[in-house]
């Protein structure tokens, strides 16, 4: 694949990034309503957010959509069927991420959210039978929680771009490309779908360190996410308690927590793989040496002939 085509594919797929937390979900059976906001209030919130670090095309048009009225003078958005389509670039990016073993989790979750939305008949039937939490009553400060949501969105957007640039770096290794990551950020900033002010901050990060492996390790983005962390966790935990699906917020936070841990429980996964499939594992004391254990004491000691992490 040509590097310009690949960068363009990842660019187009970035419009799948999280653009809003479902502040006011009026469609489920319990009529979950966290903040009791009308659409004009939500539109104003997005307009306000667009004057902050979140200044971007998607935030701007979301505000416009929320307040747009149909010919009959009624809001158009509630009339639109909640079944999202897709053209294919997100899918191609997700497939590429799996092929190169890069955890581009936000695009994956955004894609699956679209797929789930298209299962309308199944959702309608399930909504009549599956119960969630009791009606949630938010008793906190509305303005403060809106700021929590804004910061959670900002942090999640940073994670989304961090993952996207991880994928570009791995593709460059696979294909032998030399990519100007700061230049790519500026190119994306001049585009339409993901036009965003903080893409300039991404260029600055790669100007400071052209070999930067992860945006989260740049001082600016490290501080930005740390500043959002408490709000991010409050927004996610409140949404979970209210029974609101937030696939992008939650997977972004999980990715951040994954990055924070020097040791992960993948040793159990490797032990399980070796137990049921003789896929072997490495010992901490003997890196590069792959071992198979006869866990049950039955059968032989033959292990798989090829190792695939």
N, C-alpha and C positions, 0 to 999 in steps of 0.2 A: 504494500500500500504506500502511496506517495505521502510524504510527511505533511503536505499542505491539506490533503484530503483528510488525513487522520486528525490533525488539529481542528479542522472544521467540523468533523463529526463530534469530537468532544465538546467543542464550542456549542453546537446545536443542542447537544444533550443536556447542557447545563441549565436550560430553561426548566428542567425537571426539579431543580433545587427547591427547598421549602420556601414558600412565599407568604404563608400565614398559618398561624395556629387557629383551628376552628374555634374561635372565641364563643360563638353562639350557634350551637347545633340544635336546630329545630326539627330535625327529621326523624330522630330515633323515637322509640316507643315511649320512653320516659320524659321526652321533651327536655333533655338536659340543657340547662341554660346557666352557664357559669357566671357571666357578668350582666346578663339582662340587657345587652346592648342592641339598639336598633341599627339598621344598616347605615343610616346617615351618621351615627356615632362611630361605627367602624370605619366608614369612609374618612371621617375626620382624623381618626387615629392613624390611618395609613398616610394621609397627607402630612400629618405631623412627623411621622417616622421618616418620610421622604426628605425631611430637612435635617436629618441626622446622618450617621455613618451608613444608614440603610439606603441612602439616596440611590435609586436605581430605576430602570425601566419597569420592572415587574411590580415594584411597590407603587409606582406612579399609576400604572394602568389598573391595578387592583382598586385603588381609591376611586378612579373614574367609573369602573364597572359597578362598584357597590352603590353609587348614587345615580346610576343611569336609569332613566325612566322610559318605559315603552310608550307607544303612541296613545295608549289609554290613560297615561299619567301615572300608572303604577310601576313599581320597581320591576325591572326586567329579570334580574338574577334569580329570584325565586321561581320564575316560570321555566327556567332552563333545566332540561333533564340532567340529572347528576350521573352521567355515564361518560367518562373521559376517553378520548381517542388518542392515538399516537401515530407518528409517521415512520419511525424506525431508527433514528439516530441514537436515541436513548438505549434501545435494545442492542444496537451494534456496540455501543460503548460498554454496556454491561457484559456482553459476551467477550469483548476484548479484555476487560478487567479480569474475568474468570480465567481466560487463556493465559494471561501473564501473571496471575496470582496477586493481583493488587486489590485491596479491599475498598472498592468504590461503592460503599454501602448506601449512601444517600440516593444516588441515581437508581440503584437497585430497588430500594424501598419505594421511591417515587414511581417507578415503573409498575411494581406490584400493586401499588395503591390504585393506579389507573386500571390495571387488570381486574382488581377486585370491584372497582366501581362499575365495570361493564357487566358484572354478574348480577344484574338488577333483580331478576326474578328470584334467584337464590337468596339475595339479601332481604327481599321483601318477606319471603317465607320464614327465613331465620329470625327476622325482627319480631315475628309474632310468637316465637317460642323461646328464644334465648334471652335470659334476664341478665341485667347488669346491676351496678350498685343502686342503692336507694337514691331518690331524687337528691341531688347534691345542692347544698346551700352554701354559697360563698359568703363568708362573713368578714373578709379582710377589706383592705383599702383598695378601691377600684383603680385609682390612679397609679398607686404603687404596683399593683399586679400587672397593669398594662405595660409599665416599664419593665417588669420581669419578662413579659412576653417579648417585648422589643429586644431585650438583651439576649434572650434565648434564640431569637431569630438571627441576630447578628452573629452569635457564636456558631450556630448551625451553618450559616452561609460560609463562614471561614473554614469550617471542617469540609464543606462541599468542595471548595476550591483547593484546599490542601490535598484532598483525594484526587481531584482532577489532575493536578500537577504531578502527583506521584505516578499516575498512569502515563502521562506524557513522558516522564523521565524513564520509566521502564520500557515504553515503546521505543524511545530513542536508543536504549541499550540493545534491544532486540534487533532493530533495523539498521543500526550503525549511523543514526542521524546525529547531527549537531544542532541542537535547538536553542534559540535565544528565548528563554522563559520570560524574561522581563518584556521583551518585544511582543511575545504572544499575549501577555496580559494587556499591553497597550492596544494591540489589535482587537482583542475582545472588548475592551472598553469603548472602542469606536464603533462597535457593532450595535445591534438593535436589542435582541432578546435579553442578553445578560449585561447590557450596559450598566455599569456600576462605578461609583466614585472610588470605592476602595480597591479597584483593580490597579489604580495608580500606586497604592501601598504595596501591592504584590510586586510591581516592577521595582519599587524601592528595595524590597527584601532581596530580590535577585541581584540588584546592583550591589548591595552590601556583600552578598555571598552567592556568586554564580553557581556554586556547587551545593547549594542548600537542598537537603534531602526531604525536608518536611517543613511546610510553612509555619507549623506550630512551634518550630525551634527558632524562628526569627524573633528578635526581641519585641518588635511591635505587635505581632500577632500573638505571641506568648502572653504579653501583658493584657491585650484586648480580651482574650478568652478567659484569663484569670479574673479580670474585672467583671465578666459576665457570669462567672460560674455559679455563684449563689442564686442569682435570678433564674438561670437556666434550670437548675435543679428544682427550684420552687415551681416553675412553670410546668415542668414535666410531671412532678409528683402530684400537683393539683389536677392536671389533665387526666392522669391515671386514676385518681380517686373519683373523678367525675365520669369516668368511662368514655372518654373522648379518644378516638384513635389519633395518634401523633407519630406515625412511622418515621418521619424524617428527623424530628426533634429527638426522639429516643435513640435512634441508631447513631445520630451525630454524637450524643452524649456518651453512648457506649464506646464509640471509636476513641473519643478523647480519654476515657478511663482506661481503655485498652493501651493507649500510648503511654499512659502514666505508670504502667506496671512493668517492672523489670522482669518479673517471672509470671507466667500465665499457666493455667491448669492444662495445657496441651500435652503434658507428659502422660496424663491419664488417657487422652485420645490415642496417643501412640501406643500405649500399653494395650488398649482395647483392639487397635488395628493389628497389633502383633498377635494377640490372643486369638482373634477370629480369622485372620487372614495371613498370618506369618509375614507381615509387612516389614518387620524389624524395627529397631529403635536405636538411638545413640545414648550412651551414658555421658553424664556431665564430665566425668573424669577421662573419657575416651572419645572426644569429638572426632567425627569422620569415620569411626568404626561402627558398622551396623550389625546389631546383635539380634538373634531370635531366641526366645525362651520357650521351652516346652511347658506351658502353664498348667496343663492338666496331668502330665505324667503319662499320657497315652499317645500313641502314634509316634512318628519319627520327629527329627529335628530339622526337617527341610524348611527353608524360608523362601520367600518370593525371590525370583531371580533378578528383578529390577526394583529399585526403590523410587517412589514418587512421593515427595513431600506434600 
